[in-house]
Amino acid sequence: MAGPPDAAYKLPVEGFTGPPEEIQRQWFEQVYRGRGDSMKQLTWRAVLMGSVLGGVLSTTNLYIGLKSGWGIGVAITACILSYAIWTTFVKIGLARTPMTILENNCMQSTASSAGYSTGGTLVSAFAAFILLNGHPLPIPLTLAWVFFLAILGVTMAVPMKKQMINIEQLRFPSGVAAAETLRALHSHGEKGLRAAKALGISGVVAALDNFWHDGFAMFSRLAPYSSEALVTKFNQAVLGPAWVGRTVMFSWEPIFIAAGAITGLRVCISMLVGGTLCWAVFVPVLQHAGIITGSGFKDVVQWTLWFGASCMVTSGIFGFFLQWRIVLSAFSGLGKMFSRRAPLTEMEAIETPMSWFAAGQLISLIALAWLAHESFQMPYWQSALAVVLSFALALVACRVTGETDTTPIGAMGKVTQLTFGALNPGNVNVNLMSANITAGAAGSAADLLTDLKSGYLLGAHPRKQFIAQFAGIFIGTVVSVFAFTLIVNKADVIGSDQFPAPAAQTWAAVAKALSLGLEALAPVKVWSIAIGGAVGIILSLLPVLFPKQQKYLPSASAFGLAWVFHWYYGLLFMLGALLAHGFQKKSPAQAEEYTYPIASGIMAGGALMGVALIFWQNGPEMFQKLLGH
């Protein structure tokens, strides 16, 4: 049975209702049938195209991460690039047939894995190792670490998918945006053409805006007129250096506005309220008391991250175990993983089997434990503890990503650093690399779930999409590690004006602070951990106590996340949510048709221009290093 054409197909963004079994049955019958069971998706051309694009984009993410500490997801960028490239191939005769929408979805999963999930900890933990030791890890050792961390994270997402995507149907805004982008690109009907046109126009406008923001800085005559320079002057004149140092200022970055439009009011309000309490109340109080003596985000976040990380950790884990029935259901396949019986239902047959989860976790555990023992004399039992802790914290990271579209890799790593600061005091390398396990696993798991959300909305075969994601690990590991080695060719590059590496600076600072054990933490940080944990538990209990008011209750994940990134990000998210809400109230039909395409176009256009500018500015130097000149 053929499914609806892409133009007529409506993404089930709002999800389904009913008991868990009924929700899954509705998706299987209304979304998967006629699409995932009959359409090409996991093909060699999709995997190869995704690998090539992911390898290229992984290099840009390294540059962006070393400059800003911020990683840019590559899924939407890869969707548009692959569609445009393959369509060109078909027109000029290099390819016979265009890719199906599900082939393109598998392709973006491969590209996302290669371009994002394998390089996340290179700009944080591995760069911090260089800061602390004055030299990088050997290339073979780095390759092994990155590869097995990616396997750990990708397979870790297998049992989470049923709860967070199938049952809870978390939003995962970038996943929604990628699915909408693909649907618009592949639509040929009148409605699809309108959506594609809206996506294209918003993408071009966002690209031009990004060039105004970053591209003008490349020309001395234009630099004073860039949007960043103008906004900086405005902030300094109106708010002053004190508030700017606390990140309480305005910034013009439409990508975050678009993400807020997709995320929704509840999460964005929680983020803005949490960020305001942090940066406009907590930080000034500590500064006036003389506790915080530095200024700027890098110095201040060393004090704020403890509350935010604790809030996210306790709320995520506590909220997860409040739904113990779903937990048991997610792991029900563990007892059957060695059984040779056929799957009990059609739905079980297309899901990634739990045996893959068990195999990936076991192989990764053995490999990482051996690497840690041989490299840093880390006891095997501590490596096992790091993997177990990684699973718990990956649950948190994936939930935060599902609600806010931001993966708190750094915050999750800090919890592991705190734990190993008590278990193995004085050993900064063990502290750092144990946290690397957590951060790497959390980043890869959240990335896979974001891609699986796209597939869920489009009706893709979950197991085939998992294989596509797994395939990207290989090319991503090689390209990311060698590019990192070429970029960071000497230790003093990290922390320089060219590559400030704020994420690495934070990781290194925490490792140093914990080198003498828990007593190294200031009382304010200890109290922040305790209060943040309590707030996380309370916010997780509120939806249970008041289920009818759930949509009005704050999100613990968003509230805690606001304490570990800039205040103005929360403002931009909130602006996007308000614009989308107002559009929905004024023109419901048009909002339903255009909100997601426009938001997706802004995110795609901004990302594409960002990639182009990175290559324009740094490409020649990178290729010269690659060729040995």
KEFIVO-278507 format. One record per residue (C-alpha): residue in one letter; x, z negated, y. Coordinates in steps of 0.2 Angstrom, whole numbers, plus 5000, padded with zeros to 4 digits. Layout:
AXZY;...
END
This chain:
M500050005000;A500750055017;G500749935031;P500249965049;P501450075059;D502649995070;A501650035085;A500049955079;Y500949805070;K500649635079;L502049505077;P501249345070;V502149245084;E500749105085;G500949085066;F499649035053;T498548875050;G498048775035;P498948685021;P500748735017;E500248835002;E498948925012;I500148965027;Q501349045015;R499949145006;Q499349215023;W501049275027;F501349355010;E499649445011;Q499549485029;V501349515034;Y502449545019;R501249665009;G501449845014;R503049815023;G504349705015;D503849764997;S503949945001;M505049985016;K506950015015;Q507949865021;L509549815012;T510549985013;W512350025014;R512150105031;A511349955038;V512649835031;L514149945037;M513349975054;G513049795056;S514849745051;V515649865063;L514549805078;G514749625073;G516649645072;V516649715090;L515449585097;S516449445089;T517949485100;T516849475116;N516149305110;L517849235108;Y518249285126;I516649215133;G516849055123;L518649025129;K518149055147;S516448965148;G516248865131;W514648965129;G514249075114;I513149225116;G512049275102;V512349455097;A510749495087;I509749585101;T511249675108;A511649735090;C509749795088;I509849905103;L511549965101;S511250015082;Y509550095086;A510350195100;I511850245090;W510950295074;T509550385084;T510950485092;F511750515074;V510050585068;K509850705083;I511650775081;G511450795063;L512750655057;A511250565049;R509750635040;T508450505043;P508250365055;M508350175050;T506750085046;I506349935056;L506849825042;E508449915039;N508849885057;N508349695055;C509549685040;M510849765051;Q510649645065;S510849495052;T512449565047;A513049595064;S512449425070;S513449345055;A515049445059;G514949425078;Y514349245080;S514249125066;T516149155060;G516849125077;G515948975085;T517248835080;L518748945085;V518448915103;S518048725100;A518848645086;F520348765082;A520748775101;A520648585102;F521948575088;I523148685098;L522848575113;L523248415103;N524748485092;G525448625103;H525348755090;P523948845080;L523548825062;P524448965051;I523349125050;P523049115031;L522448935033;T521348975048;L520549125038;A520149015024;W519348875035;V518248995044;F517749095029;F517148935018;L516348855034;A515249005036;I514849005017;L514448825019;G513248845033;V512449005027;T511948935010;M511448765019;A510048855028;V509248905011;P508148745009;M507848725027;K507048895029;K505448845019;Q505148695030;M505648755048;I505048945047;N503748955033;I502848795036;E503248725053;Q503448895060;L504648845073;R504848965088;F506749015087;P506549115103;S508049225100;G507349275083;V505649315092;A506549415105;A507549515092;A505949555082;E505049605098;T506449715102;L506449805086;R504649825086;A504649905103;L506050015099;H505250075083;S503450095090;H502850265094;G501050235098;E500350205116;K500450015116;G502150025108;L502750145121;R502150035135;A503049885127;A504649985124;K504550045143;A504349875149;L505849815138;G506849955144;I506549935163;S506749745162;G508349775152;V509049895165;V508649775179;A509449625170;A510949735167;L511149785185;D510849605190;N512249545178;F513449675186;W513049605203;H513449425196;D515049465186;G515549645190;F515649625208;A517049495205;M518149625198;F518249715215;S519049615230;R517949695243;L516349665233;A516749485226;P516149395241;Y514449475239;S514249445221;S512649335217;E513849205210;A514849195226;L513249185237;V512349055226;T513948955226;K514048955246;F512148905246;N512448765234;Q513948695244;A513048715261;V511348635255;L511748515241;G513648475244;P515048445232;A514448285225;W512848365218;V513648525213;G514948415203;R513448345194;T512848515190;V511248475200;M511148645209;F510448815208;S511148955197;W510449135195;E510549185177;P509049275171;I509449265153;F508949075153;I507349115163;A506849235149;A507249115136;G506148985145;A504749115145;I504849125126;T505148935123;G503548875132;L503148735144;R503248585132;V505048605128;C505548665145;I504748515154;S505548395141;M507248475145;L507048465164;V506448285164;G507948235152;G509148335162;T508548255179;L508648075172;C510448115166;W511248215180;A510248145195;V510047965190;F511247915176;V512748005182;P512647945201;V512347765195;L513947765185;Q514947855198;H514447735212;A514847595200;G516647665198;I516347695179;I516447885181;T517947925192;G518048115189;S516948255195;G516348415188;F515448455171;K517048435160;D517348255166;V515548195167;V514948265151;Q516148145142;W514948005147;T513248095145;L513548175128;W513348005119;F511547975124;G511048155121;A511948175104;S511248015098;C509448055103;M509548225095;V510248155079;T509048015076;S507548115081;G508048255070;I508448155055;F506948035057;G505748175060;F506348265045;F506048115033;L504348075041;Q503848245032;W504548185015;R503248285006;I503948445014;V505748385010;L505348364992;S504448534992;A506048614999;F507148544986;S505948564971;G506948714965;L508448604962;G507748554945;K507448724940;M509048814946;F509748824929;S508148884921;R507949054914;R506149064917;A505349194928;P504849134946;L503149054945;T502349154960;E502649314969;M503149214984;E504549124975;A505249284968;I505649344986;E506449184993;T508249154991;P508449044975;M509048864976;S510448904964;W511249004977;F511148854989;A511948744975;A513348874971;G513748894990;Q513848714993;L514948674978;I516148814981;S516348774999;L516548584996;I517948614983;A518848734994;L518648635011;A519148475002;W520748554995;L521148635012;A520948475021;H521948375009;E523348505008;S523348525027;F523048355034;Q523148235019;M521248205021;P520648105006;Y519448204995;W518048084996;Q518048095015;S517948285014;A516348265003;L515648145015;A515948265029;V514948395019;V513548275016;L513548225034;S513548415039;F511948445030;A511048305039;L511748355056;A511348545052;L509548495050;V509648425068;A510548575075;C509348705067;R507848605073;V508548605091;T508848795090;G507148825084;E506348735099;T507548775113;D508548925107;T510248825110;T511248765096;P512148595100;I513648625090;G514748515101;A513548375101;M513448375082;G515348385080;K515448225091;V514448125078;T515648165064;Q517048125076;L516347955079;T516047925060;F517847975056;G518547885070;A517947725061;L518447785043;N520147855048;P520747785064;G522247855072;N522248025063;V521648145077;N521848305065;V520748225052;N519448175066;L519448355073;M519348455057;S518048345049;A516948375064;N517448565062;I516548565045;T514948495053;A515048605068;G515448765058;A514048725046;A512748695059;G513148845069;S513048965054;A511448885047;A510548895064;D511149075066;L510449125049;L508749035052;T508649135069;D508849295060;L507649245046;K506349205059;S506549395065;G506249445047;Y504849325044;L503949405059;L504249585053;G503849555035;A505649575028;H506149525011;P507049345014;R508249364999;K508849535005;Q509049475023;F510149325016;I511249455007;A511449555023;Q511949395033;F513149345019;A513949515020;G514449495038;I515449345034;F516849445027;I517149565042;G516749425055;T518049315048;V519449435048;V519149505065;S518749335073;V520349255067;F521449395071;A520749425088;F520849235092;T522749245086;L523049385098;I522149305113;V522849135111;N524649195108;K525449035115;A524848855116;D524748845135;V523448985136;I522148855131;G521648755147;S522348885158;D521448965173;Q521149115162;F520449025148;P519848845153;A519048825136;P517848685141;A517248655123;A519048635116;Q519448515131;T517948405126;W518348405107;A520148355111;A519648215123;V518448135110;A519748145096;K521048065108;A519747925113;L519347885095;S521147895089;L521247695090;G519447675082;L517747635088;E518447495100;A519147645110;L517347685116;A516847605133;P515347485133;V514347615142;K514547745128;V514147615115;W512547575124;S512147755127;I512247785108;A511047635105;I509747685118;G509847865114;G509547835096;A508047725100;V507347855112;G507447985098;I506547885086;I505147845098;L504948025103;S504848065085;L503547935081;L502347985095;P501748145087;V501348045071;L500447915081;F499548035093;P499348195083;K497948265094;Q499048255110;Q500548325101;K500648475113;Y500748365128;L502148245121;P503948275125;S505148355113;A506548245108;S507748385104;A507548465121;F507648295130;G509248255121;L510048425123;A509848415142;W511148275142;V512448385135;F512348545146;H512148585164;W510648525174;Y510248695181;Y510048765164;G508448655162;L507848715179;L508048905174;F507148865157;M505748785167;L505648925179;G505449045165;A504048945156;L503048925173;L503149115176;A502549145158;H501149015159;G500549085176;F500549255169;Q499549195154;K498249115165;K498049255177;S498049405165;P497949345147;A497849525139;Q499349585149;A500349425146;E500049455127;E500649625128;Y502149615140;T502849435140;Y503949455125;P504549635128;I505049595146;A505849425141;S506749515127;G507249655138;I508049535151;M509049445137;A509549615129;G510049695146;G511049545152;A511949525135;L512349715135;M513049715152;G514049555148;V514849635133;A515249795144;L516049695157;I517149595145;F517749755137;W518049835154;Q519049685160;N519949635145;G519949775133;P521549865137;E522549705136;M521749665119;F522149835112;Q523949825118;K524149655109;L523349725094;L524549875094;G526049755096;H526449805114;
END
